[in-house]
Amino acid sequence: MRAEPSADGPGLDPHRIAEIIVETGGGRRRGSGYRICADAVLTAAHVVVDATRVVVRCDADREGEWSGPAAVTWADAGTDLAVLRVVPPASASAGIEPARFGRIPDDRHGVIDVHALGFPLWKRRSRSDRTSFRELHQADGTVAALSNLRTGTLEMTVAPAGADPDPAASPWAGMSGAAVWAGSRIIGVVAEHHRSEGPGRLTAVRLDHALGRLRPADRAEFVRLLGLTEPLPLALPGETHGGLRVVGVPVAYGIELFKNRASERDAIARHLSDPAIRMVTITGPRGIGKSALAAKVMDLLDRGAWPGTVQGPLPSGLVNLSSRTSGISLERLYFDCARLLGPERLAGLRDVWNAGGTAQERLAELLAAMGDRLIVILMDNLEDLLDDDGSIADAELAVILDWLFRARSTPRLLVTSQVPVRLAPELRRFAAHVELSEGLSPAESAVLLRELDRDGSLGIADLSDDELLHAAVHVHGVPRALELLVGALADDTVLLPRLQDVLNDFTRRHDVVADLAQDRYKRLDERAHAVLGVLAALRTPVTQSAVEEILARLDPELPTDLVLTSLVRMHLVSVDRAHRTFALHPLDAEIAYGRMPEDGPHRRQAVEREIASWYGRRAPSRGTWRTLEDIEPQRRRFDHLVRSEDYDDAARVLCEISEWLVWHGSVLAAVSMHLAVEGRLRDERVRLAHAVAYGHARLSAGPMEQAAELFTEAAALAERLGDRSALQNALFGLGDTHRQLGDRGATVQPLTRAAELARELGDTEREAHALLSLSLAHSYFGDGGSALTVATRLTELADGGGDLLTIARAGNARTIALLTLGRWQETAEAGAETARAYRAADSQEAIAYALNAQGLALLALDDPARAASVLEEARHEASLMENPRAEGVCLLNLAWAYWCDARYDRSATTADRASAALDIAGATQAEAARALAEAARALPAGPGAAAEALRRAAAALDGNVEVVAPAWVEERARGLVG
């Protein structure tokens, strides 16, 4: 019987299992494969190596059997994969669906069911006429998701071969090339079996890992032949607890205490499954169980179960964020979501972030990369980013929510907060609210109290239901209060109080949880307070060894392991056993931090300083930094130094990473960190380094006027301290700032002196950078002669050092200077040469600008067809830079080239693209592009309307030397009306 398709795709079809019969110069061999489409078969490369003839046979000895000749279309010995092109007979089914491919996760533990069907040697059988054949064998087994990651193979555990017919060969010979299935998707191909592997093991090539090892050309062809989508999707909706990927530390507080909340879970499930709802907020007082409920919902989704009776599509990824641990920021959300999308999309999105741009542009790219994937993001303790009335107090959160509400379907946001988020009226229909105003029911509370005393050592198990119900009512069924009650019993091993004694000592107040928690902390000894203080100051789950290492430097005699064990038993510290980390409930952390002593080895400043040192010892060296994650220890070190009020040391750490943050797109993070130490620095040299680094951050983030003030302050301070290196840096920043502000008089002198200082210091790189900026400044201010003079100095410097990038930069300066002077032929030649120089230096820095200048020169030389070709290349280079302004400028010039070549339709559509790119960049030339598009569409019917539109385009151009000249446009307008 033909196998029925699975719910999620065609799945394995036994009629497409292929027996591969291979003839070589030395004899014949057999292998297995799978017909992935009408005329292609996937198999192992070693099956068909050295083949002189290949035949593919399907449905052997069954009704509908057919065989046909095949040829090796693609093979790679390194990965042991091959694709055959087969010519089936007319009787073979041609209308078959393409096979589906997938992967299993390689970032989490899991044992996954798999199966493969092929023709192994041990299933060889004899007919009555003494001829032999091989019976089809279905090998069902399992693979461990984390095994063999270094070799990129799957280790299949299967039932051992039932016979060993040939001691000189493997009993599994012939199984090679069989497709390995997980659910309805092919995840690998059986590789060659060796007797040493044993009869119960098969090794298979893992498709997702094989793709990463192929050369680009081979990979592209393999992807085309198989019709793969990258990254490969997870093969099983339910694999390893749902097949979901989870980023961020789960909000684990109280999951083990979770009871019922069925109606609330139903409400959350109903809202999360509704495509119209973007945000679901769980509100309630402290300790009521908001985090536990949210964590339970995320845990159920992670395990592949919908959290309520209303069912919805399972999300493909989960993100956990908390203001008390990882922090909630645009950067954190962006990269945590990007990590769900696989390494290739993560790399692309990292490039988008590093390229700068607005928050909206970055989030738009993230949303495009998500596609139709459903991602659920949990933001815990959001009240930390809200005002008392629920208004959004954090600027980045406002940006995130604006993005979220504009998205069509994904992601969905799950929030916990003590107060509802105050949204604009037009957004409220996209948000849902689930309130936890009541604790657990008395019956549920009684069950929870019994579970907290599983071994009966506290006497709770012996109490009657009435006594437990009384206790539950006394603390209003608040889960955290119940936990603290039991903790009080566990703590006092001398007086051995009963539950009623603890309740009698407790005076009910408005905030039942805070009152109980404060009461518990009063009873702790100094050692317990020391451990709790460290955990509170860390603000993130950590391992026991981390706590021990920090405390060993503060108090070597303190038995950290014993104290931690005691605090866990008293339910004051929670344990995440999966990650082997310890953490405090947010309320407990707040109380513990507030109760840290003012003096002694465990005082707050000493603890914060020691934690900063701990992070410092774990910080990677600068030469190894590749991503923002690499400097995370330094950022945490900075935060703890600020909390310890060691502002000078904090600024020293910040100055090490500030420029790196700016260049990798986290400009606002750098500005925020500088603000934390601004006005608090005592050491003048630290103030100097801070002013320079902060100035460069403001140069990118704005306002420019503040950057100028910072660089001016830094220059004066450097002069007084005699720090010529810092002075050079400050002057360069000052000149560059005034250049961007358009103040020629304030630009030239600082850049000139910066170049001179760099030369005196023997710093060729800084000198070249200063000369390049100075030359470009002269060009942009219309002084081509001075620009060319400086460019000549830069060329001499480049020729003397031989650095390829400096040579390219010298060419760039000369090209723009010649463009400013209107020396068109020289500009065209210099632009082409500069583009070649940048490519030789393996840098995209200014290829687009050089080609753009060449294209403008060719337009001036009345060669619009060639100009269009060059400007299209410039546009492509600008798109690779992910710079919308540069791309928009190139498109605008290209649209003008098409106009000059009388290709008005192309001019109009290209001008439309230019206006879109320039609008994104906020560039003034966008209006000129729109007017040019209007003019092109007016021809040939309306020359008068076209001329009027051209005059508006000319008026919108600002005379920038890198954009088509207004005079050229006005001249064409006059020509249209005679």
NURO-529307 format. One record per residue (C-alpha): x, y, z; residue in three letters. Coordinates in steps of 0.05 Angstrom, whole numbers, plus 5000, padded with zeros to 4 digits. Last residue first. Layout:
XYZAla/...
This chain:
525465264460Gly/521064984515Val/524764324524Leu/531664634516Gly/530465094575Arg/529164504620Ala/535464154594Arg/539564764614Glu/536264784683Glu/538264054695Val/545564174677Trp/545764814719Ala/543264424780Pro/549463984776Ala/548463224783Val/550462994852Val/557462884881Glu/559363624879Val/553463804924Asn/549964394891Gly/543864344935Asp/538964044886Leu/531764204901Ala/531764814854Ala/534264374797Ala/528663874809Ala/523464434809Arg/526164684743Arg/525863974716Leu/518463924736Ala/516964564698Glu/520664314637Ala/516863654639Ala/510164024643Ala/512064434582Gly/514563824545Pro/507963464554Gly/506662874508Ala/513762614502Pro/514862634560Leu/511062784624Ala/513462134655Arg/520762374654Ala/518863034686Ala/515162704743Glu/520962234757Ala/525662844758Leu/521063194808Ala/521162594854Arg/528862554849Ala/529563294865Ala/525063204926Glu/529562644952Ala/535763104945Gln/534763355016Thr/537162705047Ala/533362375105Gly/536961715091Ala/530461335083Ile/527761905039Asp/534061854997Leu/532861114984Ala/525561214964Ala/527261834922Ser/532561444884Ala/528060854870Arg/522961334840Asp/528561664800Ala/530260974772Thr/523060854750Thr/522661534716Ala/529461504682Ser/528160804656Arg/521761064623Asp/525461674597Tyr/531061314560Arg/533061944521Ala/540561824537Asp/540662474577Cys/534662224616Trp/537961544629Tyr/544161914655Ala/539562334700Trp/536561704730Ala/543561444742Leu/545362084779Asn/539261994823Leu/540761254833Leu/547961404854Cys/545561924904Val/540361444932Gly/545360884940Glu/550161344977Ala/544461585022Arg/541760885034Pro/548460595057Asn/547959835060Glu/555259815035Met/553159274986Leu/547659744961Ser/552960284949Ala/556959794906Glu/550859634864His/549360374854Arg/556560494832Ala/555859934781Glu/549460254755Glu/553260914753Leu/558660614708Val/553660334659Ser/549560974659Ala/555761384646Ala/557560944586Arg/550661094556Ala/550861824577Pro/557462004542Asp/556862764537Asp/563562904572Leu/559663214630Ala/555862554635Leu/562562184634Leu/564962614692Ala/558662454732Leu/559761704721Gly/567061754743Gln/564862114807Ala/559761574821Asn/565061044809Leu/569461364862Ala/563661454911Tyr/561460724903Ala/568460464914Ile/569060884978Ala/570060405037Glu/568959745000Gln/575859505020Ser/579958904995Asp/586059364984Ala/586159154911Ala/578759304908Arg/580060004936Tyr/585560104884Ala/581059874826Arg/575660374847Ala/580960924852Thr/583360774781Glu/576360834752Ala/575161484789Gly/581961774769Ala/580561644694Glu/573661954696Ala/576162544738Thr/581962664691Glu/577162704632Gln/572463154671Trp/576963694700Arg/570964054731Gly/574964304790Leu/570263964840Thr/570863314801Leu/578463374803Leu/578163454879Ala/573362864885Ile/578162414846Thr/584462654882Arg/581462504951Ala/579261814928Asn/585961664897Gly/589361834963Ala/584461384998Arg/586260804951Ala/593760904963Ile/592460925038Thr/588660265033Leu/594259944994Leu/599760145043Asp/606060285003Gly/608960745055Gly/612461265013Gly/607361244956Asp/601661335005Ala/604961945038Leu/606262254969Glu/599062124950Thr/596562455014Leu/600763074998Arg/597663074928Thr/590763024958Ala/592263635001Val/593964034939Thr/587963764902Leu/583263984957Ala/586364674958Ser/585064744884Gly/578064434888Gly/575464954937Asp/567964834931Gly/566464725005Phe/565363974992Tyr/572163954958Ser/575864305014His/572663835064Ala/574563235022Leu/581863455023Ser/581663555099Leu/578362895112Ser/583462525070Leu/589162905102Leu/586662715172Ala/585961985155His/592861965123Ala/595962295184Glu/592561815231Arg/595161215192Glu/602161505186Thr/603061605261Asp/610161885266Gly/608162345323Leu/610462955283Glu/606362705223Arg/600262595266Ala/601163305295Leu/601363605225Glu/595063235203Ala/591263445265Ala/593764165253Arg/590664175184Thr/584363845209Leu/583464355265Pro/584764945217Gln/580464715159Val/573864585195Thr/572165205235Ala/572365665175Gly/568665165131Arg/562665095177Asp/558164595141Gly/556064225205Leu/559063585175Gln/565663955166Arg/565064245236His/564763545265Thr/570563295223Asp/574863875247Gly/573163745320Leu/574363005314Gly/581163115282Phe/582763625335Leu/580963145391Ala/585062575362Asn/591163025352Gln/590463295422Leu/590062595451Ala/596662425417Ser/599763085438Arg/598262995512Asp/601563615542Gly/596563635599Leu/594364345585Arg/593964225509Glu/590163575521Ala/585163945565Leu/583964475513Ala/583163955458Ala/578363545500Ala/573964135516Glu/573664325442Thr/572163595424Phe/566463575474Leu/563564235451Glu/563864015377Ala/560363355395Ala/554963755430Gln/553864175368Glu/553363545326Met/547263295364Pro/548262755348Gly/548961995347Ala/555161925303Ser/558962545324Leu/555962445393Arg/559761785399Ala/566162115373His/565462665425Gly/564262155481Tyr/570861815463Ala/574662475462Val/571362735526Ala/572362075562His/579762045545Ala/580662755571Leu/576562635634Arg/580862015648Val/587062445640Arg/584062965687Glu/582662465742Asp/576462695779Arg/570662435737Leu/563362525757Arg/560863045707Gly/559262515654Glu/559961815683Val/552961535668Ala/552261985607Leu/558161625575His/554560965583Met/548161235550Ser/552261505492Val/555660835481Ala/548960465482Ala/546160985433Leu/551860855385Val/551160095384Ser/552460025309Gly/559059655308His/563360275296Trp/560260625356Val/561160025403Leu/568459955381Trp/569560695394Glu/566760625464Ser/570259975483Ile/576860175516Glu/574060865535Cys/568560515574Leu/573460125617Val/577260755635Arg/570661115648Ala/568560575698Ala/575360645733Asp/574161395740Asp/566961295762Tyr/568460825819Asp/561460955848Glu/560660205863Ser/554460225820Arg/558560545764Val/563860005772Leu/558459475767His/555759755702Asp/562759815671Phe/564359085687Arg/557758885655Arg/559759255592Arg/566658945594Gln/563758245602Pro/559158375542Glu/564958565497Ile/565057915458Asp/557457905453Glu/557858525410Leu/561358125356Thr/568558015332Arg/573058195390Trp/579257745392Thr/584458295386Gly/581258675443Arg/582658125494Ser/576757725519Pro/573757945586Ala/573457405639Arg/578357725688Arg/574758385680Gly/568058055697Tyr/570957835763Trp/573958525774Ser/567158835765Ala/564258335815Ile/569658545864Glu/567959275855Arg/560459145865Glu/561958745928Val/566559275957Ala/561659835942Gln/555859465973Arg/559259286038Arg/561158556047His/568258666072Pro/566159166125Gly/562159806119Asp/555360056095Glu/552159376101Pro/547659076045Met/540259126066Arg/537959486003Gly/541158965958Tyr/537758405997Ala/530958735994Ile/531158865918Glu/533958175905Ala/528457865946Asp/523158235906Leu/526358035840Pro/526657295862His/533957125871Leu/538456705826Ala/542656065824Phe/545155705762Thr/546154985742Arg/543255095672His/538154535675Ala/538054575751Arg/535555285753Asp/535855405827Val/531955915868Ser/534756265929Val/530456475989Leu/526755815988His/529455616057Met/532654996028Arg/535855425974Val/538655896027Leu/541555306065Ser/544955016003Thr/547755705987Leu/550555776058Val/553955096053Leu/557155245986Asp/559455936007Thr/563255706068Pro/566056406086Leu/573256396108Glu/576056736047Pro/571657356056Asp/571857855999Leu/576557495951Arg/573256815965Ala/566457155957Leu/567557285883Ile/570256595869Glu/564856245908Glu/559256625873Val/562256455806Ala/563255725825Ser/555955675845Gln/553755875775Thr/550256525759Val/543256785745Pro/543457545733Thr/543058175776Arg/550158065803Leu/548758545861Ala/542958125887Ala/547057475883Leu/552857815919Val/548358095973Gly/544857425983Leu/551557095996Val/553657636047Ala/546757646080His/547256896091Ala/554056976124Arg/551557546168Glu/545857136198Asp/538657136173Leu/532657296218Arg/531558006194Lys/531357746122Tyr/525257316136Arg/521357896166Asp/522958326105Gln/520457766060Ala/514057676100Leu/512458416098Asp/514258466024Ala/509657886008Val/503658136049Val/503858846021Asp/498159176058His/500058926126Arg/498658296166Arg/502758206228Thr/506657556227Phe/508757256294Asp/502156876299Asn/503156606228Leu/510056346245Val/507356016307Asp/501555706268Gln/506555376220Leu/510055066279Arg/516655316306Pro/522654866315Leu/525955316368Leu/532955116346Val/532354916272Thr/529255586251Asp/530555656176Asp/526055096150Ala/519955386184Leu/521356086157Ala/522355796087Gly/515555486091Val/512456156104Leu/516756476050Leu/514055975998Glu/506856126018Leu/508356866012Ala/511256755942Arg/505056385920Pro/499956905946Val/494156505973Gly/491557096013His/496957026066Val/492056856123His/487556486074Val/493155996058Ala/494855896132Ala/487555746149His/487155256090Leu/493154896117Leu/490154826186Glu/483554596156Asp/486954076112Asp/490153776174Ser/497553836188Leu/502153226184Asp/505253416117Ala/506854096145Ile/511353806199Gly/517754116172Leu/521353466158Ser/515553176118Gly/519952976059Asp/515553346009Arg/514953976051Asp/514054475994Leu/509153985963Glu/504654016024Arg/504554776021Leu/502754755947Leu/496854285959Val/494254756013Ala/494955345967Ser/491054985912Glu/485354855962Ala/485455565988Pro/485055845917Ser/491556145891Leu/492456895898Gly/487757405869Glu/488958015826Ser/492457675769Leu/490058095710Glu/490457895637Val/490558485589His/490358465513Ala/493458935462Ala/491959075388Phe/485459445404Arg/489359895451Arg/493560185395Leu/488960745372Glu/487960975444Pro/495461075455Ala/498260575505Leu/499160585580Arg/502459925599Val/498659615657Pro/502059655726Val/505759105764Gln/508458855698Ser/509258205660Thr/509258235584Val/508157725528Leu/509758025459Leu/507957705393Arg/512757755334Pro/509957695283Thr/503357815248Ser/503158455208Arg/508358875244Ala/506359595259Arg/504659455331Phe/511359135344Leu/515359695312Trp/511960225355Asp/512959765415Leu/520459715402Ile/521260465390Val/517660625455Ala/521960115491Leu/528160475464Glu/525761135493Ala/524460865563Asp/519161215605Ala/513060885573Ile/506861115611Ser/504360615662Gly/501961145712Asp/508061045756Asp/512661135697Asp/514860525658Leu/521560185644Leu/522059815711Asp/514659635703Glu/516959155649Leu/518458625701Asn/518958065649Asp/518958175574Met/517257525539Leu/518057505463Ile/514057005421Val/516456875350Ile/511956635293Leu/516056555230Arg/512556885170Asp/518757265148Gly/523557345206Met/528757645160Ala/523958185137Ala/522358355209Leu/529758415226Leu/530858865165Glu/525059315188Ala/527959315258Leu/534459585232Arg/531160125190Glu/526760335248Gln/532660385295Ala/535960855246Thr/542160695206Gly/548660415229Gly/552459925185Ala/554159495246Asn/546759325256Trp/545759115183Val/552258715186Asp/549658355248Arg/543158215210Leu/547057865155Gly/551157455205Ala/544857265243Leu/541557075177Arg/547256595162Glu/547956325233Pro/540556135243Gly/534156535251Leu/533356475326Leu/539856855338Arg/536757455302Ala/531257495355Cys/536457535410Asp/540458035369Phe/534858535359Tyr/531758455429Leu/538458575463Arg/540259175419Glu/533459495428Leu/533959415503Ser/530859005559Ile/536058795611Gly/539258105616Ser/537358015689Thr/532458475725Arg/529458815663Ser/527858125637Ser/528057835567Leu/526357125544Asn/525856995469Val/522056405440Leu/522456125370Gly/518555755317Ser/511955895350Pro/506655335353Leu/500555515313Pro/494355625356Gly/489955215401Gln/484655495449Val/484455025509Thr/490555335539Gly/498155355540Pro/499355035471Trp/504254455478Ala/510654385438Gly/515254335498Arg/517855045487Asp/510655285483Leu/509354965550Leu/515555285580Asp/513655965552Met/506755925584Val/509655685649Lys/514656255650Ala/509056755640Ala/505156445698Leu/511256425743Ala/513057135726Ser/506157385744Lys/505656965807Gly/502457425859Ile/509257585889Gly/508758325874Arg/501958585854Pro/498458415788Gly/499058495713Thr/499958005655Ile/500458385589Thr/498958075521Val/501758465461Met/500758415386Arg/493558175382Ile/490458155312Ala/493457475296Pro/489557165355Asp/493256555380Ser/496856965433Leu/490157245458His/486656575465Arg/492756255497Ala/493356825547Ile/485956765565Ala/486456005572Asp/492556085616Arg/488756575660Glu/482856095666Ser/487455505682Ala/491455865736Arg/492855155760Asn/498955145805Lys/506055335790Phe/510855205847Leu/516254875803Glu/515555465755Ile/516655945813Gly/522156375786Tyr/524556075721Ala/524256665674Val/528056285621Pro/535156545607Val/535356815537Gly/534256495469Val/529755885460Val/529555475397Arg/523355065386Leu/523454345364Gly/517454215408Gly/520653855467His/526653565431Thr/522953445365Glu/515553615365Gly/514854005300Pro/519953535268Leu/524753695212Ala/527154375234Leu/527654805172Pro/534054835129Leu/537155515131Pro/536555595074Glu/531355325026Thr/533454714986Leu/531054554916Gly/535353924914Leu/538754094849Leu/539154834864Arg/542054744934Val/547254264905Phe/549054774851Glu/549855344901Ala/553954904948Arg/558654694893Asp/559855414873Ala/560755654945Pro/565455074965Arg/561854565009Leu/563254505083Arg/557254895108Gly/552454505065Leu/555053855095Ala/553054105165His/545754195144Asp/545653535106Leu/548453085161Arg/552152515128Val/550151855160Ala/553551345204Thr/550150685220Leu/550950305285Arg/548149635309Gly/552749155271Pro/559249465298Gly/562950085276Glu/569249655264Ser/565649305206Arg/565649955167His/559350285138His/559750785082Glu/555051375092Ala/547451395100Val/544652055075Val/541852605119Gly/535953025143Ile/530452815095Ile/523753085119Arg/517052785136Ser/518752575207Gly/526252505213Ala/528752135151Trp/535451875131Val/536051765055Ala/539651135034Ala/546351275000Gly/550050695032Ser/545350125051Met/549049695000Gly/554349465049Ala/550849395117Trp/553448685129Pro/560448995120Ser/565048605075Ala/570548075080Ala/566747655131Pro/561047585080Asp/554047355100Pro/553747695168Asp/546447635189Ala/540848015224Gly/544448685224Ala/543749005292Pro/537449415308Ala/539150135298Val/543050695333Thr/544351225282Met/550451675291Glu/549152285249Leu/555152645219Thr/558053345219Gly/564953125242Thr/565253625299Arg/557853545316Leu/558652795325Asn/553352745380Ser/549053335403Leu/542453115371Ala/542952385392Ala/540351965336Val/535051415339Thr/533150795301Gly/528750475248Asp/532250125192Ala/527249915139Gln/530249385094His/528649245020Leu/530548545000Glu/536748434959Arg/536747954901Phe/540147304883Ser/539846814825Thr/539746084845Arg/533745914801Asp/529645814864Ser/531246524885Arg/536546724935Ser/536347294986Arg/541047865004Arg/538448235066Lys/545348225098Trp/548148615040Leu/543849225054Pro/538549485006Phe/535550135032Gly/530550485076Leu/532450975131Ala/528951175195His/529651695250Val/527151795321Asp/530552365358Ile/534352375424Val/535153095448Gly/539953565482His/540454275454Arg/544154695403Asp/544754215345Asp/537454205326Pro/535253705273Ile/535253885200Arg/530553905141Gly/529153695070Phe/522753585032Arg/522353154970Ala/519453464907Pro/512353244891Glu/511352694840Ile/507852754773Gly/512652334732Ala/510251644752Ser/514251114715Ala/510950804654Ser/514351294607Ala/521051024628Pro/525351404678Pro/531551774654Val/535751894716Val/540252484735Arg/544152274796Leu/545852714856Val/551852554900Ala/554052644973Leu/560252385008Asp/561653065041Thr/568853095018Gly/567652654957Ala/562853154926Asp/558352934869Ala/553753274819Trp/550253034755Thr/552452304759Val/548851954703Ala/542951474705Ala/539950934661Pro/532950684678Gly/529350164718Ser/522050014729Trp/517749594775Glu/510349774772Gly/507949154808Glu/513548934853Arg/519948554843Asp/523949204849Ala/519449814861Asp/525050284836Cys/531350134797Arg/536950624780Val/542350404732Val/549450684731Val/554950524681Arg/562450654680Thr/562450854754Ala/569151084784Asp/565451354846Val/557951194844Val/556950904914Val/562551334944His/558451964928Ala/552451754970Ala/545451814941Thr/540052314919Leu/536252134856Val/533752624803Ala/528752574745Asp/521852634775Ala/524052924842Cys/527752684904Ile/528251964881Arg/531851654940Tyr/538251254943Gly/541350584957Ser/547750224937Gly/550049634897Arg/556649414868Arg/559249124802Arg/566048944776Gly/573049244770Gly/572149714712Gly/565949974746Thr/558549794742Glu/553650094791Val/546649864810Ile/543050384853Ile/536650134886Glu/531850714893Ala/526450854944Ile/521251274906Arg/515550764909His/516550734985Pro/514351464991Asp/517351815052Leu/514052465071Gly/509352855025Pro/508653445072Gly/506353685140Asp/500453245154Ala/504152635128Ser/502852355060Pro/499851655059Glu/504551095044Ala/502650694982Arg/500050005000Met/
